């Protein structure tokens, strides 16, 4: 396949980024997300990478956001698909383009059971030993975190290690090979590779119920074992009319009471009914109705706006504990909720597919006013 379109796209994106820098958005800062919350916390978006965005999308990103998270390209399967073969082209471009746009980077993610190649856990035709799995994990972290030392502000060190059901920790391949040791060791390896980066444990549904209690238990365990954890990432994949505000507030306070920073790392409000409230990536649903293919009815748009505004007001109330609030996707057309847990036309974010602001944008900006 010809590399020409890729090269052309990269050249185009770099040019757009340069133009934007020259023309850095300074007007009306309080009418942008990052301007409205400048005194409170960083405002982030997850994106594939800056060079996959069109000029209008880059402008949106640079105007409203102060932080970016790579949605997929820094996951283990992308960085080290084969043992010892590190692939840094996409992540190098991400880091350099984000810096040119003046954006902080939230690294995602060093250790996860999903999007992680099987070789980590194999030795010939056997299961790899505990020591080998840990050695490979440390090596992966050292190479990736070390490469961007000083340039990535925060890392999701371990993602989704807590069990959704009766167990404390998820029975992942990491857990089966090492028990809880991989979590402790992942934090230590990340700290060694970049002593200044803030290190987070990241998970979904840890704002509520039993999973919040397990998260506290994990935090205490990590602290007892000398793991250098700085913060907790509450993913925040919530659904319309079911946002658990009180639970979220308790979680923010409980995590802060453990001496940790809090980030909201993957916020979206799903508006198309789905089977489960939890954000387990392995959950898949059969094809079903696609109720809003042409846009969201105005009553739903308004409810979404109200619920986002109430959430940001809550985050603002606890701004002394919160570092960062990141939405998972730049606009509705770029949300993973269009294809997970099944294909449907979703509308979870602040801009629609035509990049027009939805009521939620102004509602959230207004929620920042005293
Ligand atoms: C998702 C990406 O958005 C998708 O593009 C990919 O196909 C699967 O992963 N929790 C996480 C994220 O921590 O990494 C997931 O991202 C969404 C759920």
Boltz pocket constraint, residues with backbone or C-beta under 6 A from the ligand:
constraints:
  - pocket:
      binder: B
      contacts: [[A, 71], [A, 72], [A, 159], [A, 235], [A, 266], [A, 279], [A, 281], [A, 336]]
      max_distance: 6.0
